[in-house]
Amino acid sequence: MRRVVIVGYGMAGARLADELRRRDQDISITIIGAEPHAAYNRVLLSTVVAGTMTPESTRLHDEKWAAGHNIDLRLGCEVLEIDRGSRTVTVSGTPGITGPESEPIPYDALVLATGSTPWVPPAEGLVEDGKLAPGVVAFRTLDDCAEIEAKTHKGAPVVVLGGGLLGIEAARGLAGRGCLVTVVHPVGHLMERQLDPGAGSVLARTLGQLGIEFRLNALAAKYLPGDGLILDDGTHVPAELVVVSAGVRAETSLAVKAGLEVDRGIIVDDVLRTSDPRIHAIGDCAQHPGTVSGLVQPAWDQAAVLADRLTGANPAARYRGTSVVTRLKARDVDLAALGDVHTDVDCPDSEVLCFQEPSRGRYAKLVLRDDRVTGAIVLGAPDAAATITQLYDRGIPAPTDRLALLLGRALPAEAASPADLPSSAVICRCNTVSKGQIVSAWRAGAESLPQLAEATRATTGCGGCKDAVCGLLDWLGASQPQSA
């Protein structure tokens, strides 16, 4: 029996275990998780901070999952060493909580899914003795969310360091709790990786109407415990709590110690192998040319490829990269960004359209080459976002009425109703679930949303596809009732 050891029980590690067991009921699986509780959906942490979801509702697995799937799950453990010669890992743990301490664990294939760690800006006072100072919290884990909840109250001034995707989600969650939030960001506009300056400006205005203030082109210079921050221009921003969401760094310390090839992350090839062919890496800790770090979909695509290879289900499987659509998970803000968003409107090789209506929180930019969508930013126009995303996913020509498309008024024929969607149409991007897979699961007995989620994983990522999945369920129930 082949033995697979997974180091890391976050979203990537949990997904890989699911994919392995789905393909092979006999393969030996051991998971070593540093956190003391089961895997959860980090995408939903902002809703936990906002108080609209409970920590329990973010869990990817219940307490019986490991035993029910014959998986050796060790929580609250740390891998101390990888012995590549003997192909074993040495693990520390607490007897009675994580299971008995064991001799080195052997592996035939070792998978590093160690994720990433928060990057803390080098401001004076944020870190004391190697740890975040009192009153400073990262935004990365469920434990972080619990600490944020314990240290905030309505009307409390809070500073969020970082105006990227996660920082904005944290800020919106805190504002939803009634906190007075100020975002400090070193760039001139928000979410600069996914947005151009125009979209960043409209997003800031939209969030400003929800009570969030911004200090752009600003750096934190000094932290004053219980009082706030001094910025690099000498101004003071009051804060009872500072939430750090300024980016992440791949967690590579174990790989470095083991002598694996490491750059910004653990370097992997198209079959997710590291420089040691017995060791693989997936998720935020892995560095692949086609990977965008910090997002869920690449990790899950990698898990599917690696499971195919480790179980022999598809030895030819290769990871070629992930075409990512970024969605902001923030209440009252509908934002999608995909592809090449930084192409200028005067680019001679592309057709670029741009529309903005800041007073209504709307901004749309569309980039096309050879009539195909190659990039887009859509803020405040969910209908347009859905259509443009579908065109991008399928690589089909865009409608000739570009303005109508940009405004969400030109739907391709196949989007007129669920019945008209092709079987290959992707409904849930986070999990790459197609209409055909949903229909097949429904015909196999998954007639409710929870049943479909369990069977296909649709809606278990960012949740943005829930309405589309419910629409398919309604259509199936009305037009294709199951025979008695």
VEXKOLLUM-579533 format. One record per residue: y, z, x of N, C-alpha, C in turn; residue in three letters. Coordinates in steps of 0.1 Angstrom, whole numbers, plus 2048, in hexadecimal, padded with zeros to 3 digits. Atoms other than C-alpha are relative to their C-alpha. Last residue first. Example, Ala and Ser with C-alpha at 12.3 -4.5 7.8 and 13.67 -1.06 7.14 Angstrom:
<recs>
7F58007F77F584788980B8087F8ser
7F48008097D384E87B80C800809ala
</recs>
This chain:
<recs>
8087F480284A7A466A7F27FF806ala
80A80080B85D7876787F980D7FFser
80E8007FB87B78E68E7F78007F4gln
8077F480389D7846807F17FF804pro
80E8017FB8AC7676927F980D7FDgln
80680D8008CD75F6827F27FE804ser
7FD80880C8DC7806777F87F37FFala
8047F980C8CC79868F8027F87F4gly
80F8008008CF7806AC7FB8067F3leu
80480D8038F477A6A47F17FF7FFtrp
7FD80380E8FB79F6A17FB7F27FDasp
8097F88098E97A66C28037FD7F1leu
80E8078008FB7896D37F68087F8leu
7FF80D80791D7976C87F37F9800gly
8017FC80E9127BA6D48017F37F7cys
80E7FC80390B7AB6F67FE8037F2val
80880C80092D79A6F77F28027FDala
7FD80780D93F7BA6EC7F87F3800asp
8057F980C92D7CE7078027F87F4lys
80780A8089347B57237FB8067F3cys
7F780A8069507CA7337F97F67F8gly
7FF7FF80E9387E87388097F57F9gly
7F27FC80493F7EA75D8028027F1cys
7F78017F591A7EA76580E8057FCgly
8017F47F89017F674B80880080Dthr
7F77F680490C7DD73080080C809thr
7F38058048EE7C673780880C7FAala
7F57FA7F98D27D974980E7FB7FCarg
7FA80B7F88B87C173B80B806809thr
80980B7FC89E7D772A8067F6809ala
80B7FC7F88B17F872A7F77F5805glu
7FB7FB7F38D27E97207F4804808ala
7FD80C7F88C07D570480580480Eleu
80D8067FC8B07F56F78037F4809gln
8077F87F58D18076F87F37FA804pro
7F98017F38E27EA6E67FA80980Aleu
7F37F88008C87E86CB8067FF80Dser
7F880480B8AC7CE6C380E808800glu
7F47F97FC8987D06E480B7FC7F6ala
7FE7F38078787C56D480C808803gly
80B7F77FC86A7A86E980280E7FAala
80C8048078807906D57F4808804arg
7FF7FD80F89E7A46DF7F47FC7F9trp
8027F28028947A37048008047F1ala
80E7FD7FD89077D7037FD80F7FEser
80880580C8B27796F27F1803802val
7FD7F780B8C278F70D7F87FC7F3ile
8077F47FD8B177C72980280A7F5gln
80E8028028BC75B71A7F880D802gly
80380080E8E07667177F17FF7FDlys
7FD80B8078E076E73C7FE8017F1ser
80880180B8E178F74F8057F47F7val
80580E8018EF78D7717F67FF7F5thr
80F8007FF8F17B47737FA7F2800asn
8047F57F79177B87797F1800803cys
7FF8047F291D7967697FB80B80Aarg
7FC7F47F891079F7478007FC80Fcys
7F97F780991078173080580C807ile
8017F27FC9077657488098097F7val
7F37FA7FF9017447367FF80F804ala
7FD7FC7F38DF73673E80D807802ser
8087F57FC8D373571A80380680Eser
80D8047FA8F071F7117F880D804pro
8017FD7F290B72F6FA7F27FB806leu
7FD80B7F890D71D6D980080280Fasp
80A80A8018FB7376C58027F4809ala
80B7FD7F89117526D37F57F57FFpro
8077F580692F7416C47F4803809ser
7FB7FF80E94B7296CE7F880B7F9ala
7FC7F280294472F6F38048037F2ala
80B7F880093070F6F880380F7FEglu
80980180C94C6FA6EC7F580A800ala
80980B7FF9647077077F68007F4pro
80D7FC7FD97F71D6FA7F77F4801leu
80980C7FF9A37126FC7F2805804ala
80080780D9BB72D6EF7F67F4800arg
80B7FC8089B774770A7FE7F97F3gly
7FB7F780B9DA7427187F48057F7leu
7F97F47F99CE73373980480A7F5leu
80B7F87F99B571C72680780D806leu
8087FA80A9D171070F7F5809805ala
7F87F58059E670972D7F98087F5leu
8007F57F69CB6F573E80880C7FAarg
7F47F88039C56DE72180080D808asp
7F58077FB9AB6C873380D8077FCthr
7FA80980A9906E172E80D7FA805pro
7F77F98099806EE74F8067F77F5ala
7F28048009636DC75E8088087F6pro
7FE80C8099436F076280F7FD800ile
7FC80C7F893B70777F8027F47F8gly
80980C80292671E76A8057F4808arg
80E7FD7FE9357407767F77F37FFasp
8027FD7F29587337797F1802803tyr
7FF80D7F99587237567FD80280Fleu
80C80880394A7437488017F3807gln
80C7FA7F896475875A7F47F77FDthr
7FF8047F298074174D7F4805808ile
80380E7FF9747457298007FB80Ethr
80E80380497176B72A7FD7F1802ala
8087FB7F599276F73D7F17FD7FDala
8008097F59A47597247F780480Bala
80680D80499876E7078007F680Basp
80F8007FF9A078E71A7F97F47FBpro
80480C8089C578571F7F1800801ala
7FB7FF80D9D77A472D7FC7F57F7gly
7FC7F38049D279B7518068007F2leu
7FD80080F9BF77C75C80380F7FCval
7FC7F28039BE7737818048007F1ile
7F87FC80C9AB75478980380E801ala
7F97F37FF9997417A58088027F3gly
8047FA7F39827237AB80780D802thr
7F87F37FE9827157877FB80680Eval
8087F48019746F178880980C804arg
8027FC80E9896D27807F780D7FEasp
80980A8079856C47A37FC8057F2asp
80280B7F69956E47B17F67F77F9arg
80B80A8029A46FD7997FF7F680Bleu
8028097F59B871D79C7F47F77FEval
80C8088009C473077D8007F680Cleu
80080A7F59DD74C77C7F37F9800lys
80B8097FE9E476175E8027F680Aala
7FF8087F49FB77F7587F37F8802tyr
80980B7FEA017937398037F880Carg
80B7FC7F7A0F7B67367F67F4802gly
80C7FE808A237AE7177F4803809arg
7FD7F780BA457B27287F48037F7ser
8017F27FCA367A274880380A7F4pro
7F87FB80AA2F780738800810802glu
7FE7F1800A2076C75480A8047F5gln
7F97FC80CA1074975680280F801phe
7FD7F2801A037387758098037F4cys
7F87FD80B9F171777A80380F800leu
7FD7F28029E370B79B80A8027F4val
7F880080C9D26E97A080280F7FDglu
8057F980C9C46E97C480A7FE7F4ser
80E8038029C56D57E47FB8077F3asp
80380E8039EB6D27E67F17FD7FDpro
80B8047F79F26F77E37FC7F27FDcys
7FC80D7FAA146FA7D27F57FB809asp
7FF80A80AA087167BA8037F2805val
7F28028059FC72A7D78007F57F6asp
7FB80E7FE9D77337DA80E7FF7FAthr
7F48007F89D27597DC8057F2803his
7F47FD8089BA75D7BF80D7FE808val
7F58017F799C74C7CF80D8027F8asp
7FE80B7F797F7587BA80C801809gly
80C8077FA98277079E8047F5809leu
7FC8097F599A78978E7F37FB807ala
80B8077F899779A76D8057F880Bala
7FD8087F49AF7B375D7F37FB806leu
80B80A7FF9B07C373A8037F780Casp
7FD80A7F79C47E473B7F47F6802val
7F38078059C47FC71E8057F680Aasp
7FE80180E9A981273080E7FA7FDarg
7F57F68039A380A7548047FE7F1ala
8057F780A9837F976280B80B7FDlys
7FA7F27FF9947DD7747FB8087F5leu
7FA7FB80D97D7BF77580580E803arg
7FC7F28009747AC7958078037F3thr
7F57FF80996078C79280480F7FFval
7FC7F380794B7877B080B7FE7F7val
7F38058069377687BB80580C7F7ser
7FE7FE80E91C7797D080E7FB7FCthr
7F27FC80490E76F7F18018027F1gly
7F680A7FB8F075A7FD80F8057FDarg
7F37FC8058D57757FA80B7F7806tyr
7F57FE7F68B47647FF80C8047F9arg
7F37FB8058937647EC80A80280Cala
7F58097FC87774F7FC80E8057FBala
7FD8007F185E76B7FC80B7F7804pro
7F980D7FC86176E7D680380080Easn
7FF80780C84B7897C68067F2802ala
80780D8008407947E88017F87F4gly
80C8008098497B87E07F87F3802thr
8097F57FD8617BC7FD7F48017F8leu
8068017F386F7997F97F780B803arg
80980C8008767997D47F97FF80Dasp
80C7FD8088837BC7D67F77F5800ala
8087F87F789C7B17F27F38057F8leu
8068087F58A97957DD7F7808808val
8098098068AE7AB7BE7F97F780Aala
80C7F88048BE7C77D17F57F77FBala
8087FE7F38D67AE7E27F38087FCgln
80680D7FD8E27A27BF7F780280Dasp
80C80380A8E67C67B57FA7F3803trp
80B7F77FD8FB7CE7D47F47FE7F7ala
8078047F49107AF7D07F5809803pro
80980C8029177B87AB7FA7FC80Dgln
80D7FD8049247DC7B17F77F3801val
80380580D9437D77C57F28017FDleu
7FA7F780A9517EB7E37FD7FB7F1gly
8037F180194A7D07FC8078077F5ser
7F37FA80294C7AA7F57FC80F7FEval
7FF7F480892C79A80380F805800thr
7FD80380E92677680D80380C7F7gly
7F480980292977B8328047FD7F2pro
80580E80291279983180C7F77FEhis
7F680A7FD91B7BD83D7F97F2800gln
80480D7FA9067D882D80B7F6802ala
8027FE7F29127FC8277FC7F3807cys
7F37FE7F89227F38067FE80280Easp
7F57F98059017E67F780C801809gly
7F980680C8E27DC80980B8097FBile
7F47F98058D17E382B8067F87F4ala
7F78088088AF7DA83980C8087FBhis
7F67F88068997E985480A7F67F9ile
8077F68098777DB85F80B8087F8arg
80580780C8887BC86E7F98097F6pro
80E7FC80089E7D28857F97FA7F4asp
8058047F38BF7C088A7F2804803ser
7F77FC7F58C47C58657FA7FB80Dthr
8067F97F58B17B284A80C80480Aarg
7FB7F38008C27A98297FA80980Bleu
80A7F98068AF78982580280F801val
80280580E8CE77482A7F48077FAasp
80180F8028D778884A7FD7FD7F1asp
80D8058058E37AC84E8017F17FEval
80180F8018FE7BD8637F27FC7FBile
80D8037F99027E285B7FE7F17FEile
80C7FB8079277E58527F47FD808gly
7F97F880B9497DF8637F58077F7arg
7F28047FF9347D58818088087F7asp
7F67FB80A9117E488680E7FA804val
7F38077FD8F27D88988098037F4glu
7FF80D8078D77F389580E7F9802leu
7FF80C7F78D380D8B08007F37F9gly
80D8067FF8C58298998017F3809ala
8097F77F98E483E89E7F27FA803lys
7FB7FF7F28FA8218947F6808808val
80480D7FA8E481B87480580080Fala
80F8007FE8E784086B7FC7F4807leu
8037F77F590D83F8707F1801803ser
8098077F691281F85C7FB80A80Bthr
8067F57FA92382B83C7F57FB809glu
80F80080193980E8347FA80C808ala
8068057F395E8178327F08017FEarg
80D7FA7FC97081C8117FC7FA80Eval
80A80A7FA9938168047F4808805gly
7FA80A7F79B282A7FD7F77F6806ala
80780C8049A683F7E08057F4807ser
80180A7F69B18627EA7F77F47FBval
80D8078029BB8787CD8007F480Aval
80080E7FB9D78907D67F27FA7FFval
80D8057FB9DB8AF7C08037F2806leu
8097F57FF9F88C57B67F37FC806glu
80E801805A0F8A97BE7F980D802ala
8077F4803A348A37C57F27FE7FBpro
80680380DA3F8837D77F880D7FCval
80A7F6804A5888A7F37FB7FC7F2his
7FF7FB80EA6D86F8047F48097FDthr
7FA7F2801A6E86C82A8018057F2gly
7F2802801A6884682B80880D7FFasp
7FB8047F4A4584C83880F7FD800asp
80380E7FDA3D86081A8067FC80Dleu
7F48067FAA3C8868177FC7F2804ile
8008087F4A2189180080E7FC804leu
80080F801A1B8AB7E67FF7FA80Dgly
7F2805802A238D07E18007F17FFasp
7FA7FA80CA028E37DE80D7FA7FCgly
8097FA8099F98DB8028078077F4pro
7FC7F3802A148C68127F88077F6leu
8047F980CA058A681F80480E800tyr
8047F27FFA178918387FD8067F3lys
7FE7FC7F2A1E86C83F7FB80F802ala
8007F17FFA1085B82080280480Eala
80B7F97FAA1983682280280F7FFleu
7FE7F37FBA2F82180C7F3806806ala
7FC8027F2A327FC80580380E806asn
80680B7F9A2E8067E08077FE80Eleu
7F88017F4A368277D07F97F6809arg
8058067F3A298257AD80B80180Bphe
7F58057F8A2C83878C7FA7FB80Eglu
8037FF7F2A1283B77180B7FA808ile
7FC7F37F9A1C84474E7FD80180Egly
80A7F6804A0A82973980280D808leu
7FE7FC80EA288137397F680A7FBgln
7F47F8801A2781475F8038047F2gly
8057F27FEA0380775D80C80A800leu
8097FC80BA107E774D7FC80F802thr
7F87FE80CA2D7E47667F88057F4arg
7F87F47FEA167E97838088037F4ala
8097F58029FE7CF77580780D802leu
8027FF80EA1B7B67717F680C7FEval
7F47FB806A257BB7957FE8037F1ser
7FE7F27FCA027B87A380C8067F9gly
8097F88089FE79878F80180F803ala
7FB80180EA1D78979F7F78087F7gly
7F57F7802A147967C28047FF7F1pro
7F58057F89F17857C280C8097FCasp
7F58058089D37997B680B7FB80Aleu
80480880C9B07A17C280C7F97F9gln
80C8087FD9B47AD7E67FD7F77F4arg
7FD80C7F99D87B87DF7F47F7804glu
80D8087FF9CE7D07C48017F3808met
80D7F98039F27DC7BE7F47F6802leu
80480180EA117CD7CE7F28057FFhis
7F5802809A277D37ED7FB7FD7F1gly
7FD80E802A0B7E380180B7FE7F5val
7F98057F4A0980780E8047F17FFpro
80780B7FBA018167EC8077F980Bhis
7F98047F3A0B8377DE7F77F6806val
8098087F7A0183B7B98087FC80Cval
7F88097F7A148567A67F67FA809thr
8078077F5A0286778880A7F7808val
7F48087FCA108817707FC7F980Dleu
7FA7FD7F49EF88D76180C7F7803cys
7F37FB8029E788A73C80780480Dgly
8017F28029C288574080D8077FEarg
8077FE80C9C686073A7FE80F7FDgly
7F580180A9DF8607567FA8027F2ala
7F87F48009C386C76C80B8007F6leu
8087F58059AB85176180880D800gly
80180280F9C68367667F880C7FAarg
7F37FD8069CD8437898007FF7F1ala
7FE7F28009A884379280D8047FAala
8097FA80A9A481F786801810800glu
7FA80280D9C38157997F78067F5ile
7F47F88019B68257B98067FF7F2gly
8047F38039948157B480B80A7FEleu
8087FF80C9A27F27B27FC80E7FCleu
80A80A8029BC7F67CD7F98027F3gly
7FE80880C9DC80A7CA7F77F47FFgly
80780C8019D38267E28027F97F3gly
7FE8087F49DC84A7E67F87F47FFleu
80C8087FC9DD8597C38047F780Cval
7FE80C7F89F78747BF7F37FA803val
80B8047F79F488E7A38047F3807val
7FD80C7F8A0F8A17907F57FD80Apro
8017FD7F29FF8B87768047F3808ala
7F37FE7FAA0C8B275380080380Fgly
7F68088069EA8B774380E803806lys
7FD7FC80E9D38C875B80B7F77FBhis
7F58078079C38C077C8018067F2thr
7F37FD7F99AE8D479680C7F97F9lys
7FE7F17FE98D8D878380E803805ala
7FF7FA80D98D8B477780480E801glu
7F48058059938A779A8038067F2ile
7F57F87F99778BD7A780E7FB7FBglu
8007F280495F8B078D80B808806ala
7FA80080E96988C79480180E7FBcys
7F18017FE9638927BA8078007F2asp
7FB7F37FC9408A07B18107FF802asp
7FF7F780B93A88079E80580E803leu
80D7FB80694186C7BD8038087F3thr
80C8087FC95C8567CD7F38047F9arg
80580580D97F8617C67F47F7803phe
80480E8009888777E37FD7FC7F2ala
80D80480599A8987DE7FE7F1801val
80280F7FE9B78A97EF7F27FD7FCval
7F78078089C38CB7E28007F1802gly
7FF7FB80E9B38DE7FE80A7F97F8pro
7F87F38029B18C881D7FF8047F2ala
7F48028089968AC81F80680E7FEleu
80280180F97D8B583A80D7FE7F9lys
80980B80397B8AF8607FD7FF7F1gly
80D7FD7FA98B8D08697F57F67FBasp
8007F47F89A88C98517F2803805glu
80D7FB7FC9AF8A784380280C809val
80A80380A9CD89D82E7F2805804leu
8037F580A9E58B18447F57FC7F6gly
8017F27FB9F68958577FD8097F4glu
7F47F88029F08738487FD80E804ala
7FD7F77F59D585D85880D8087FEpro
7F48047F89CA84D83780380B80Apro
7F57F88029A785882C80C7FC809val
7F78007F598C83E82880C8087FDtrp
7F180280197284880F8077FF80Dpro
7F97F380194D84481880F7FD7FFthr
7F37FF7F893682781380680D7FEser
7F380180791381F80680C80080Agly
7F87F47FE8F482D81780E7FF7FBthr
7F680280B8DD81280980980C800ala
7F47F87FF8C880F8298097FC7F5leu
7F48068068A680182180B80A801val
7F67F680288780983680D7F97FBleu
7F38068018687F383480A80B7FDala
80280E7FC8467FE84080D7F87FFasp
7FC80C80885182283F7FA7F3806tyr
80280D7FA84584484B8057F57F6pro
80580880B8568658407FD7F2806ile
7FA80D80085987E85D7FA7F77F6pro
8018077F384989F8538077F37FFglu
80C8087FC8558AE8338017FC80Fser
7FC8077F386C8C88257F37FA805glu
8037F97F485F8D18028057F780Cpro
80E8027FD8728C37E57FD80680Dgly
80380E7FD8978BE7E17F17FC802thr
7F580880789F8DE7D07FD7F1802ile
7FE7FA80E8818F57D880A7F87F8gly
80C7FE8088848ED7FD8038077F3pro
8017F28048A68E28087F48027F8thr
7FF7FD80E8A78C181B7FF80F7FEgly
7FD7F28028A88B083D8018037F1ser
7F87FC80B89688F84280280F800val
8007F280088787E86180B8057F6thr
7F37FA80188085985C7FE80F7FFval
7FF7F480886184786980F8047FFthr
7FD80380E8598258777FF80C7F7arg
80B7FB8088488328978027FC7F1ser
80D8027FA85E81D8AD7F58047F8gly
80480E80287C81B8967F37FD806arg
8078037F48808418947FA7F27FEasp
80980B80289C84587B7F97FE80Dile
8038097F68AD86787C7F67F57FCglu
7FA7FC7F38BE8828687FD7F580Bleu
8088067F68B987384580780380Eval
7F98097F68CB88B82E7F67FB80Aglu
8068017F38BD89A80E8087F780Acys
7FA7F67F88CD8A77EE7FB80080Fgly
7F27FF8028B48937DA80680B809leu
7FB7F47F98928887E480F801800arg
7F17FF80088286F7CC80380D806leu
7FD7F47F885D8657D280F801802asp
7F78017F585984A7B780280E806ile
8087FD7F483B84879F8097FD80Dasn
80280D7F98508377847F980280Ehis
80680A80984E85376B7FD7F3807gly
80E7FD80385386D7867F97F67F8ala
8088017F487285C7927F28037FEala
80280E7FB8818567707F77FF80Ctrp
80E80480087B8787617FD7F3806lys
8087F67F789D8877697F27FC801glu
8027F28058AF86975A7F780880Aasp
80E7FB8038BA84A76D80080E7FAhis
80880C8018DB83676F7F18037FDleu
80C8007F88F08547667F87F37FEarg
80080A7F591384D75A7F37FF808thr
80180D80690E85E7388017F580Bser
80E80380490687F7497FF7F17FBglu
8088047F492888075B7F27FB7FCpro
8067F57F993887F7397F97FC80Cthr
80F8017FF94E86272D7FC80D808met
80580880B97286171F7F17FE801thr
8067F880B97E87E7347FA7F97F5gly
7F780180C9968687497FA8097F5ala
7F37FA7FD9858737698098017F4val
8037F17FF96386A75980D808803val
8017FB80D97284874F7FC80F7FFthr
7F37FF80697D8427728008057F2ser
7FA7F37FC95A84A77F80E8027FAleu
7FB7F980C94B82D76A80780D804leu
7F68088079468147868078087F5val
7F37FD7FB93483079A80C7F87F9arg
7F880C7FF91682C78380E804805asn
7F780280B8FF84978A8087F4803tyr
7F680B7FE8E18517A08087FF7F3ala
80580E8028D187379A80B7F6802ala
80480480E8DE8947A77FD7F1800his
80A7F88068E08A77C87FC7FC7F2pro
7FA7F880B8F288C7DC7F58077F8glu
7F87F57FB8E38817FD8058097F5ala
7F28008048C786C7EE80780C805gly
7F97F47FA8A68637FE80F8007FDile
7F180180089184B7EA80580D805ile
7FA7F37FE86B8467F08107FE801thr
7F27FF7FF8598287E180580F802ile
7FC7F27FE83481F7E6810800802ser
7F97FE7F482C7FD7D780580E801ile
8077F97F78147FF7BA80780380Easp
8037F38058277F579B7F980980Bgln
80D7FB7FA8367D67AC7FE80F7FBasp
80980B7FA8517C079E7F3805804arg
80180A80B8647D87867F67F5805arg
80A7FB80A85D7F479F7FE7F67F5arg
80D8007F986F7E17BB7F58047F6leu
80580E7FE88C7D87A47F3800807glu
80380680C8917FC7987FA7F2801asp
80C7FA80588F8097BB7FC7FB7F3ala
80B8057F98A97F07C67F28067FCleu
80380E8058C07F97AA7F47FA807arg
8067FE80D8BF81E7B37FB7F27FBala
80D7FB7FE8C68167D87F88027F3gly
80880A7F98E48007CF7F1805802ala
80380B8098F38177B57F77F5807met
7F48048088F08367CA7FC7F47F8gly
80480180F8CF8457D580D7FE7F8tyr
7F48018088D283F7FB7FC7FE7F1gly
7F77F67FC8B783A81580D7FE7F8val
7F280380389B82680580980C803ile
7F87F480087882981480F7FB7FEval
7F28037FF85F80D80C80880D7FEval
7F77F580283A81381380F7FC802arg
7F48017F88227F680E80980C7FDarg
7F480080880080080080C800809met
</recs>
